[in-house]
Amino acid sequence: MSNKTYPFSEGDEYYAMVTRDDGRTELIWSIWDDISEEIHDKNPQQLYCTTDHALELARVKPCSIILY
């Protein structure tokens, strides 16, 4: 059995922070689930933030917020 830790729990809303090739930042909204864990395992250095942090980032730095 694995003792992995993750930045969020199942069902938590979060944003993944992605910097595009042109330097723009995208905040991609999602809900933490088993697929999120698989993605995190492949790239544990991924930056994430909560909704409050995402809104603060959007207020002080131009970025795109993407909702799927």
C-alpha positions in Angstrom: 0.0 0.0 0.0 1.3 3.5 -1.0 1.5 6.4 1.5 1.4 9.1 -1.2 0.3 12.6 -0.1 -1.5 15.0 -2.4 -2.1 18.7 -2.2 -5.9 18.3 -2.2 -8.5 15.7 -1.1 -11.0 14.1 -3.4 -13.8 16.5 -4.3 -11.7 19.7 -3.5 -11.9 22.5 -6.1 -8.4 23.6 -7.3 -6.6 25.4 -10.1 -3.5 24.2 -11.9 -1.2 27.0 -12.8 0.3 26.7 -16.3 2.6 29.0 -18.0 2.2 29.1 -21.8 5.1 29.3 -24.3 4.2 33.0 -24.8 4.6 33.7 -21.1 0.9 34.0 -20.2 -0.4 32.3 -17.2 -3.5 30.0 -17.3 -5.4 28.9 -14.2 -7.2 25.7 -15.1 -10.1 24.8 -12.8 -10.8 21.3 -11.8 -12.0 19.1 -9.0 -9.5 16.7 -7.3 -10.1 13.1 -8.2 -8.2 9.9 -9.1 -7.2 11.3 -12.5 -5.8 14.4 -10.7 -3.7 12.1 -8.6 -2.4 10.3 -11.7 -1.5 13.7 -13.3 0.2 14.8 -10.1 2.2 11.6 -9.9 3.5 12.3 -13.4 4.4 15.9 -12.6 4.7 16.4 -8.8 6.3 19.9 -9.4 3.0 21.2 -10.8 1.8 24.4 -9.1 -1.7 24.4 -7.8 -3.8 26.9 -5.9 -7.1 27.3 -4.1 -10.0 29.3 -5.5 -9.1 32.3 -3.2 -5.5 32.2 -4.3 -6.6 32.0 -8.0 -8.8 35.0 -7.6 -6.1 37.0 -6.0 -3.6 36.0 -8.8 -6.2 37.1 -11.4 -6.6 40.4 -9.6 -2.9 41.3 -9.6 -1.5 39.5 -12.7 -3.2 39.2 -16.1 -4.1 35.6 -16.7 -6.7 33.3 -18.2 -9.0 31.3 -16.1 -10.2 28.2 -17.9 -13.3 26.2 -16.8 -13.9 22.9 -18.4 
